């Protein structure tokens, strides 16, 4: 089924995104990064309500292993769908939109990390053709944006999955 509209977010979308997805600090940061050319924030909309998002990270990866083994490869981060709209194809549609955007911009490969405790996400990515890279798991940091504006940094061990585009 999927959403009716997936498009790049703009600053005027912020109140609607925060209204359904929360995370004002996160979305403000990603819109600012987008303005600097470091990424693209794609949002899925259903009847004017933000129901999911994914950030396409175009800046160099923060993790040294990714910079070493996947230099210049875009990363998909923070794919999420609001709980009441899950299992309706929105996550898959967001992946498809991000991949199509990258392909149109000349990228031939994309990568992402999935937490070891997230088998549902792992299945979604594997269905889309993502395969685990041969370099083992990578220690990353999950940044949690709290409603009061505070940040919490949580260590997270991730599988790195890669997909050829085109």
C-alpha positions as CSV (number, residue, x, y, z in Angstrom):
1,X,0.0,0.0,0.0
2,X,2.6,2.6,1.1
3,X,2.2,6.3,1.5
4,X,0.8,8.6,-1.1
5,X,3.7,11.1,-1.0
6,X,7.5,10.8,-0.2
7,X,9.4,14.0,-0.7
8,X,12.5,15.9,0.6
9,X,11.6,17.7,3.8
10,X,11.8,21.5,4.1
11,X,12.0,23.7,7.2
12,X,8.3,24.5,7.0
13,X,7.6,20.8,7.4
14,X,9.1,20.8,10.9
15,X,6.0,21.4,12.9
16,X,4.1,18.6,11.1
17,X,7.1,16.2,11.4
18,X,7.5,16.9,15.1
19,X,3.7,16.6,15.6
20,X,3.6,13.0,14.5
21,X,7.2,11.8,14.8
22,X,8.5,13.9,17.7
23,X,12.3,14.4,17.9
24,X,12.4,18.1,17.2
25,X,16.2,18.3,17.8
26,X,16.8,15.4,15.4
27,X,14.8,16.9,12.6
28,X,16.2,20.4,13.1
29,X,19.7,19.0,12.9
30,X,19.0,17.0,9.8
31,X,17.4,19.9,8.0
32,X,20.5,22.0,8.8
33,X,22.7,19.2,7.5
34,X,20.6,19.0,4.4
35,X,21.0,22.8,3.9
36,X,24.8,22.2,4.1
37,X,24.7,19.5,1.4
38,X,25.6,16.7,3.8
39,X,22.4,14.7,3.3
40,X,18.8,14.5,2.3
41,X,15.8,14.0,4.7
42,X,13.0,12.2,3.0
43,X,9.6,12.1,4.7
44,X,6.6,9.9,3.9
45,X,3.2,11.8,4.1
46,X,-0.3,10.3,4.4
47,X,-3.2,12.8,4.2
48,X,-0.9,15.6,5.3
49,X,0.6,13.7,8.3
50,X,4.3,12.7,8.5
51,X,4.2,9.0,8.9
52,X,7.9,8.0,8.3
53,X,11.3,9.3,7.4
54,X,14.8,8.2,6.4
55,X,17.9,10.3,6.3
56,X,20.4,9.9,3.4
57,X,23.8,10.6,4.9
58,X,26.1,12.0,2.2
59,X,28.9,13.3,4.5
60,X,31.9,11.1,5.3
61,X,30.8,8.3,7.7
62,X,31.6,8.9,11.4
63,X,32.8,5.3,11.9
64,X,36.4,4.7,10.7
65,X,35.6,1.2,9.4
66,X,33.0,2.7,7.0
67,X,35.3,5.4,5.8
68,X,38.0,2.7,5.2
69,X,35.9,0.0,3.5
70,X,33.1,2.2,1.9
71,X,34.7,5.5,1.1
72,X,32.2,7.9,-0.5
73,X,29.3,5.5,-0.1
74,X,26.0,7.1,1.0
75,X,24.4,5.8,4.2
76,X,20.8,5.4,5.0
77,X,20.1,6.3,8.6
78,X,17.1,6.6,11.0
79,X,14.5,4.8,8.9
80,X,11.4,5.0,11.0
81,X,7.6,4.6,10.6
82,X,5.1,5.8,13.1
83,X,3.8,2.8,15.1
84,X,0.2,3.0,13.9
85,X,1.3,2.9,10.2
86,X,3.8,0.0,10.4
87,X,3.5,-3.1,8.1
88,X,1.8,-1.1,5.3
89,X,4.8,-0.8,3.0
90,X,5.9,2.6,4.2
91,X,9.4,1.5,5.2
92,X,9.9,-0.2,1.9
93,X,8.7,2.8,0.0
94,X,11.1,5.1,1.9
95,X,14.0,2.7,1.1
96,X,12.9,2.7,-2.6
97,X,12.7,6.5,-2.7
98,X,16.1,6.9,-1.1
99,X,17.7,4.4,-3.4
100,X,16.1,6.0,-6.5
101,X,17.4,9.4,-5.4
102,X,20.9,8.1,-4.9
103,X,20.9,6.3,-8.3
104,X,19.6,9.5,-10.0
105,X,22.5,11.4,-8.3
106,X,25.1,9.0,-9.7
107,X,25.6,6.7,-6.7
108,X,26.1,3.0,-7.4
109,X,26.0,1.7,-3.9
110,X,24.4,2.4,-0.5
111,X,25.0,1.1,3.0
112,X,23.3,1.1,6.3
113,X,23.7,-0.2,9.8
114,X,21.1,-2.3,11.7
115,X,21.3,-3.0,15.4
116,X,21.9,-6.6,16.4
117,X,18.6,-6.5,18.4
118,X,16.5,-5.5,15.4
119,X,15.6,-8.7,13.4
120,X,12.5,-7.1,11.8
121,X,14.6,-4.4,10.2
122,X,17.2,-6.9,9.1
123,X,14.5,-8.9,7.3
124,X,13.2,-5.7,5.6
125,X,16.7,-4.8,4.3
126,X,17.5,-8.4,3.2
127,X,14.2,-8.5,1.2
128,X,15.4,-5.3,-0.6
129,X,18.7,-7.0,-1.6
130,X,21.0,-5.7,1.1
131,X,23.8,-8.1,2.1
132,X,26.0,-8.1,5.2
133,X,29.5,-6.9,4.5
134,X,32.5,-9.1,5.2
135,X,34.2,-6.9,7.7
136,X,32.2,-7.8,10.8
137,X,30.1,-5.7,13.2
138,X,30.8,-2.0,13.8
139,X,30.5,-0.1,17.1
140,X,28.3,2.9,16.5
141,X,26.5,5.5,18.6
142,X,22.7,5.8,18.7
143,X,21.8,9.4,19.4
144,X,18.5,9.6,21.2
145,X,16.7,13.0,21.1
146,X,14.5,13.5,24.1
147,X,11.4,15.7,24.1
148,X,13.0,18.1,26.6
149,X,15.7,18.8,24.0
150,X,18.3,16.7,25.7
151,X,20.5,14.2,23.9
152,X,21.5,10.7,25.0
153,X,24.3,8.8,23.4
154,X,24.0,5.0,23.5
155,X,26.6,2.6,22.2
156,X,25.2,0.3,19.6
157,X,26.7,-2.7,17.8
158,X,25.5,-2.9,14.2
159,X,25.6,-5.2,11.2
160,X,26.6,-3.2,8.1
161,X,24.5,-4.0,5.0
162,X,25.4,-2.9,1.5
163,X,23.3,-2.9,-1.7
164,X,24.4,-2.2,-5.3
165,X,22.1,0.2,-7.0
166,X,20.9,0.0,-10.6
